Amino acid sequence: MKEIYLDNNATTKVDEAVFEEMRPYFCELYGNPSSMHFFGGQVQGKVTEARNRVAALLGASPDEIIFTACGTESDNAAIRSALEILPERRHVITSRVEHPAVLTQCRNLTQKGYRVTEIGVDEAGRLDMAELKAAVDDDTAIVSLMWANNETGVIFPVEEAAAIAKAKGALFHTDAVQAVGKIPINMDNSVIDMLSLSGHKLHAPKGIGVLYLRRGTPFRPFLVGGHQEKSRRAGTENAAAIIALGKACELAQNFMEQENTQVKAMRDRLQDSLMASIPHARINGGGAERLPNTASIAFEFVEGESILLYLSELGVCASSGSACTSGSLEPSHVLRAMGVPFTCAHGSIRFSLSRYTTDEEIDLVIRELPSIVERLRLMSPFGREFLKGKA
Ligand SMILES: *Cc1c(COP(=O)(O)O)cnc(C)c1O
């Protein structure tokens, strides 16, 4: 069965051109880029080219790009560094809807005596800017807020938030893992100090990330050892993956227009059709500015996991907003923070598209999903009561 892959916010297919770009750097051009000889130099040249390509996508300078092993490492390194740079400041600000790569680290900091504020969001998933303004003070070391949410696609006004943080002398970091490659980013015209991205969310392989560090921003490395990455991230460069990421960034720049027209049109068609054909459905974050590829839809009185199983039988890969913890189904922290009612949060499905998504794939979901949801509602006692009540 051929997969219909609508889970691109979880991970993406490696683009064939990206794979071709990295292929020679395993068995043929395997030199260490830090070596003095010509053989290492060849690899160093390609790593430099990759750094330039990543910088170009971000509107940054190549010396502001630090290669890491993943988005999670970049997030951890940014927050950790800020706390070491500003040791007298004991307050950290983030939001309630962050990825666990940021949220878990921040919550762990409370055990180390830090004050941690998690800014809330409204019912559309928009950041509470008034709460943010009131929270930042002279004790705040770092404000870390995601650029775009992985579950709902909701975009935060990170430039505005960064200005608020900087005004109080705090550092500002953004987890831009979902934003990079999908919406234009220009760090040249920004006050953001640090930004994280991850290769496998934009058609590069898993296990490569970047921490953007604004020129002049003080920094303490997370990994120490050799002098790689100008002593800001020790460890032999993952040259093949770096080269792949460079190519992926170049392609992302070329496809940006398509992402925001064709991919967005497919997403909108999926959303609008399902809203019209399935009663008691709503779009999570529908009232907010969102990524062009993401649709998180709540179907009331059904289990998201059950929908996923039926979809999976048809080859459709999507994701639910819930994580299964210790046998009980906990609705996602993002949807809970948005105040999505329990009966909706449980039945939420995230479809995340890519430039490989086709109209035929979207047609299949539009055709099949209404009867799946209806069947599941008839099977559940709550759903039956609900349908009777509405009849
Ligand atoms: C995927 C993701 C991460 C983690 O990136 P990895 O490279 O998988 O560690 C962090 N933040 C967001 C918003 C993500 O979507």
The ligand as an SDF file (V2000), in Angstrom:
LIG
                    3D

 15 15  0  0  0  0  0  0  0  0999 V2000
   10.0980   18.5810   15.7220 C   0  0  0  0  0  0  0  0  0  0  0  0
   10.1550   19.7730   16.5960 C   0  0  0  0  0  0  0  0  0  0  0  0
   11.2150   19.9580   17.5000 C   0  0  0  0  0  0  0  0  0  0  0  0
   12.2910   18.9160   17.7160 C   0  0  0  0  0  0  0  0  0  0  0  0
   13.1720   18.8050   16.6530 O   0  0  0  0  0  0  0  0  0  0  0  0
   14.1100   17.4720   16.5920 P   0  0  0  0  0  0  0  0  0  0  0  0
   15.0660   17.7530   15.4800 O   0  0  0  0  0  0  0  0  0  0  0  0
   13.1850   16.3440   16.3010 O   0  0  0  0  0  0  0  0  0  0  0  0
   14.7850   17.3580   17.9070 O   0  0  0  0  0  0  0  0  0  0  0  0
   11.2330   21.0960   18.2550 C   0  0  0  0  0  0  0  0  0  0  0  0
   10.2830   22.0250   18.1340 N   0  0  0  0  0  0  0  0  0  0  0  0
    9.2460   21.9010   17.2720 C   0  0  0  0  0  0  0  0  0  0  0  0
    8.2390   22.9870   17.1660 C   0  0  0  0  0  0  0  0  0  0  0  0
    9.1460   20.7640   16.4820 C   0  0  0  0  0  0  0  0  0  0  0  0
    8.1200   20.6330   15.6500 O   0  0  0  0  0  0  0  0  0  0  0  0
  1  2  1  0
  2  3  1  0
  2 14  2  0
  3  4  1  0
  3 10  2  0
  4  5  1  0
  5  6  1  0
  6  7  2  0
  6  8  1  0
  6  9  1  0
 10 11  1  0
 11 12  2  0
 12 13  1  0
 12 14  1  0
 14 15  1  0
M  END
$$$$
